Amino acid sequence: MKTLKLLDSELVFGDNGPYTQQLLSNQLGKVVRYTLKPGQELDETHAPFMPRYFLVVKGQGVFISEDGNEATCGPDSLIIFDPREENSIKAIDEDLVVLGFLFWPTGG
């Protein structure tokens, strides 16, 4: 068993854009922690065969799908993007911490 603290005192935020920290990677995929300062935006590319899941841990963010749908989400929100669906994530007016659960198309 492995445990990780999602909101430790060592959160890093990039001055010039979102900061990405890989927390776990294995044969199935990876878990990534994204940290964004207010106003920063993370442009995600689509995953061709697998959905992507994002969990808001702290702050408020706007999640935008390729068709222009927007959802403002806060802590405890799970956002699901379909395979091939392009998306972006933007921090609103406070620091935003999001976990991304990203899967490999062939399991490794």
C-alpha positions as CSV (number, residue, x, y, z in Angstrom):
1,M,0.0,0.0,0.0
2,K,1.1,3.5,-0.7
3,T,-0.3,6.7,0.6
4,L,0.1,10.3,-0.6
5,K,-0.7,13.7,0.9
6,L,-2.5,15.7,-1.7
7,L,-2.3,19.1,0.0
8,D,1.1,19.0,1.6
9,S,3.1,22.1,2.6
10,E,5.3,21.7,-0.4
11,L,2.8,22.6,-3.1
12,V,4.6,24.3,-5.9
13,F,3.0,26.9,-8.2
14,G,4.6,28.1,-11.4
15,D,5.1,31.9,-12.0
16,N,4.8,31.6,-15.7
17,G,2.1,29.0,-16.0
18,P,0.6,25.9,-14.4
19,Y,2.9,23.5,-12.5
20,T,2.6,19.7,-13.1
21,Q,3.8,17.1,-10.7
22,Q,3.6,13.4,-11.4
23,L,2.6,11.6,-8.2
24,L,2.3,8.1,-9.6
25,S,3.0,6.2,-12.8
26,N,2.6,2.6,-13.5
27,Q,1.6,0.2,-16.3
28,L,-2.1,1.5,-16.3
29,G,-1.5,5.2,-16.4
30,K,-0.5,8.1,-14.1
31,V,-1.8,10.4,-11.5
32,V,-0.7,14.0,-11.9
33,R,-1.2,17.0,-9.6
34,Y,-1.7,20.3,-11.4
35,T,-1.4,23.6,-9.5
36,L,-2.5,26.8,-11.0
37,K,-2.4,30.4,-9.7
38,P,-5.5,32.6,-10.3
39,G,-5.9,33.4,-14.0
40,Q,-3.5,30.6,-15.2
41,E,-4.9,28.1,-17.8
42,L,-3.9,24.6,-18.5
43,D,-4.5,23.5,-22.1
44,E,-4.9,19.8,-22.2
45,T,-4.6,17.7,-25.3
46,H,-7.1,15.0,-25.9
47,A,-6.4,11.3,-25.2
48,P,-7.2,9.3,-28.3
49,F,-8.6,6.2,-26.7
50,M,-9.2,6.8,-23.0
51,P,-11.3,9.1,-20.9
52,R,-9.6,11.5,-18.5
53,Y,-10.7,12.2,-14.9
54,F,-10.0,15.3,-12.9
55,L,-10.7,15.8,-9.2
56,V,-10.6,19.3,-7.7
57,V,-8.8,19.2,-4.4
58,K,-8.6,22.9,-3.6
59,G,-9.9,26.2,-5.1
60,Q,-12.3,26.9,-7.9
61,G,-11.7,26.3,-11.6
62,V,-13.5,26.5,-14.9
63,F,-13.4,23.3,-16.9
64,I,-14.0,23.9,-20.6
65,S,-14.8,21.2,-23.2
66,E,-14.0,21.4,-26.9
67,D,-17.6,22.2,-27.7
68,G,-17.5,25.3,-25.4
69,N,-19.4,23.8,-22.4
70,E,-18.1,25.3,-19.2
71,A,-18.4,24.1,-15.6
72,T,-17.2,25.9,-12.6
73,C,-16.1,23.3,-10.1
74,G,-14.7,23.3,-6.6
75,P,-13.4,20.8,-4.1
76,D,-14.9,17.3,-4.3
77,S,-15.9,17.8,-7.9
78,L,-15.1,15.0,-10.4
79,I,-14.8,16.1,-14.0
80,I,-14.9,13.5,-16.8
81,F,-13.7,14.1,-20.3
82,D,-14.5,11.5,-23.0
83,P,-11.8,10.1,-25.2
84,R,-10.6,12.5,-27.9
85,E,-12.4,15.4,-26.2
86,E,-10.1,18.4,-25.9
87,N,-10.3,20.5,-22.8
88,S,-8.8,23.3,-20.8
89,I,-8.7,24.1,-17.1
90,K,-8.6,27.7,-15.7
91,A,-8.1,28.9,-12.2
92,I,-10.5,31.6,-11.3
93,D,-9.7,33.9,-8.3
94,E,-7.8,31.6,-6.0
95,D,-5.1,28.9,-6.2
96,L,-6.4,25.7,-7.8
97,V,-5.2,22.2,-7.1
98,V,-6.5,19.4,-9.4
99,L,-5.6,15.7,-9.7
100,G,-5.6,14.2,-13.1
101,F,-6.1,10.5,-13.6
102,L,-4.7,9.6,-17.0
103,F,-4.6,6.2,-18.5
104,W,-2.3,4.7,-21.1
105,P,-4.2,3.5,-24.2
106,T,-2.7,0.0,-24.2
107,G,-2.1,-0.4,-20.4
108,G,1.6,0.6,-20.6
